[in-house]
Amino acid sequence: MKQISKQDIQVQEIKREDFIHLHRYFFESPAEYLNSIGLKFPMPGEAEKFQKKWEQLFSDRDKSGLPIPVLTVLYKDRPMGFHPSTHQIPGESLIMHAHFFNSELRGMGIGTVSYVLAIEKFLTFYGYKEVIFKTPKQNAAPIKIKEKLGLVASGEEVIDWPALVRPLQVTVFRVNLSDIAILKSRVGLV
Ligand SMILES: CC(C)(COP(=O)(O)OP(=O)(O)OC[C@H]1O[C@@H](n2cnc3c(N)ncnc32)[C@H](O)[C@@H]1OP(=O)(O)O)[C@@H](O)C(=O)NCCC(=O)NCCS
């Protein structure tokens, strides 16, 4: 039975101590799991490159104060997942993703709420005008979330990013600040 309380769900900019979970998720998850959500199992050497890239990101943030557009999802104050972003065009748009590394907490309704919190944070604190989703049609949970949020698809396309196991058919959704009030009310956040 689903027994989550919305007040227990928070998103916040990734902290250094959260990084271990991000790293383990992408580099220590079973190949079958990663493939099932459309991702390649990493090649030898990629884990070290990822680690170095992130050390640089954290050090740049320490120096510049500019926030990293990757959010940690907390449930009852404990990290359990991430809303990473890619394809950032500062002041314009980014593509948002969702990965809950704590598999026991998937499918309980946390994502439906954390998506809205994360979208709002990217559009306000981070100053992006638009949050874009390119959701593989094969991935049931994130497609279901868009349905639950009442998002209307703006199109379909095939993406062929280096991290993907093969080109994937995706549904595209675009969200901007004018959508936030209705999204929050749909998930009971106002
Ligand atoms: C995607 C993800 C962040 C969603 O968060 P979540 O907390 O599990 O989502 P919710 O529970 O709010 O909603 C998921 C909905 O999809 C449904 N669903 C279908 N297949 C599912 C699956 N394999 N896992 C979880 N939920 C699934 C759930 O039943 C739920 O619908 P319901 O509320 O009508 O029952 C999380 O499931 C996850 O990390 N999945 C693995 C990684 C992934 O697929 N990322 C997306 C890549 S595009």
The ligand as a Tripos MOL2 file, in Angstrom:
@<TRIPOS>MOLECULE
LIG
   48    50     1     0     0
SMALL
NO_CHARGES

@<TRIPOS>ATOM
      1 C1         10.9920    6.9650  -13.1780 C.3       1 LIG1
      2 C2         10.9520    7.1160  -11.6710 C.3       1 LIG1
      3 C3         11.8620    8.2670  -11.2610 C.3       1 LIG1
      4 C4          9.4990    7.4740  -11.2890 C.3       1 LIG1
      5 O1          9.3910    7.7010   -9.9110 O.3       1 LIG1
      6 P1          8.3400    6.8360   -9.0410 P.3       1 LIG1
      7 O2          8.3370    7.3880   -7.6660 O.co2     1 LIG1
      8 O3          8.6300    5.4050   -9.2280 O.co2     1 LIG1
      9 O4          6.9760    7.2350   -9.7940 O.3       1 LIG1
     10 P2          5.4930    7.2230   -9.1930 P.3       1 LIG1
     11 O5          5.3620    6.1010   -8.2260 O.co2     1 LIG1
     12 O6          5.1410    8.5870   -8.7350 O.co2     1 LIG1
     13 O7          4.6320    6.9430  -10.5200 O.3       1 LIG1
     14 C5          4.9990    5.8830  -11.3790 C.3       1 LIG1
     15 C6          3.7560    5.3660  -12.0410 C.3       1 LIG1
     16 O8          4.1550    4.4600  -13.0760 O.3       1 LIG1
     17 C7          3.6960    3.1640  -12.7600 C.3       1 LIG1
     18 N1          4.7400    2.2240  -13.1530 N.ar      1 LIG1
     19 C8          4.6790    1.4520  -14.2140 C.ar      1 LIG1
     20 N2          5.7730    0.7140  -14.3200 N.ar      1 LIG1
     21 C9          6.5910    1.0550  -13.3130 C.ar      1 LIG1
     22 C10         7.8930    0.6440  -12.9050 C.ar      1 LIG1
     23 N3          8.5900   -0.2630  -13.5970 N.pl3     1 LIG1
     24 N4          8.4350    1.1980  -11.7990 N.ar      1 LIG1
     25 C11         7.7470    2.1340  -11.1100 C.ar      1 LIG1
     26 N5          6.4890    2.5520  -11.4650 N.ar      1 LIG1
     27 C12         5.9290    2.0200  -12.5470 C.ar      1 LIG1
     28 C13         3.3870    3.1590  -11.2790 C.3       1 LIG1
     29 O9          2.4240    2.1840  -10.9630 O.3       1 LIG1
     30 C14         2.8910    4.5780  -11.0780 C.3       1 LIG1
     31 O10         1.5640    4.7560  -11.5300 O.3       1 LIG1
     32 P3          0.3030    4.7280  -10.4630 P.3       1 LIG1
     33 O11         0.5720    5.8220   -9.4600 O.co2     1 LIG1
     34 O12        -0.8730    4.9860  -11.3230 O.co2     1 LIG1
     35 O13         0.3470    3.3720   -9.8250 O.co2     1 LIG1
     36 C15        11.3900    5.8250  -10.9350 C.3       1 LIG1
     37 O14        10.4030    4.8020  -11.1250 O.3       1 LIG1
     38 C16        12.7230    5.3070  -11.4440 C.2       1 LIG1
     39 O15        13.7580    5.7820  -11.0180 O.2       1 LIG1
     40 N6         12.6750    4.3410  -12.3560 N.am      1 LIG1
     41 C17        13.8960    3.7700  -12.9060 C.3       1 LIG1
     42 C18        14.6580    4.7450  -13.7750 C.3       1 LIG1
     43 C19        13.8660    5.2450  -14.9470 C.2       1 LIG1
     44 O16        13.0780    4.5330  -15.5670 O.2       1 LIG1
     45 N7         14.0850    6.5210  -15.2560 N.am      1 LIG1
     46 C20        13.4370    7.1820  -16.3560 C.3       1 LIG1
     47 C21        14.2900    7.1080  -17.5510 C.3       1 LIG1
     48 S1         13.4630    7.9070  -18.9100 S.3       1 LIG1
@<TRIPOS>BOND
     1     1     2 1
     2     2     3 1
     3     2     4 1
     4     2    36 1
     5     4     5 1
     6     5     6 1
     7     6     7 2
     8     6     8 1
     9     6     9 1
    10     9    10 1
    11    10    11 2
    12    10    12 1
    13    10    13 1
    14    13    14 1
    15    14    15 1
    16    15    16 1
    17    15    30 1
    18    16    17 1
    19    17    18 1
    20    17    28 1
    21    18    19 ar
    22    18    27 ar
    23    19    20 ar
    24    20    21 ar
    25    21    22 ar
    26    21    27 ar
    27    22    23 1
    28    22    24 ar
    29    24    25 ar
    30    25    26 ar
    31    26    27 ar
    32    28    29 1
    33    28    30 1
    34    30    31 1
    35    31    32 1
    36    32    33 2
    37    32    34 1
    38    32    35 1
    39    36    37 1
    40    36    38 1
    41    38    39 2
    42    38    40 1
    43    40    41 1
    44    41    42 1
    45    42    43 1
    46    43    44 2
    47    43    45 1
    48    45    46 1
    49    46    47 1
    50    47    48 1
@<TRIPOS>SUBSTRUCTURE
     1 LIG1         1 GROUP 0 **** ****
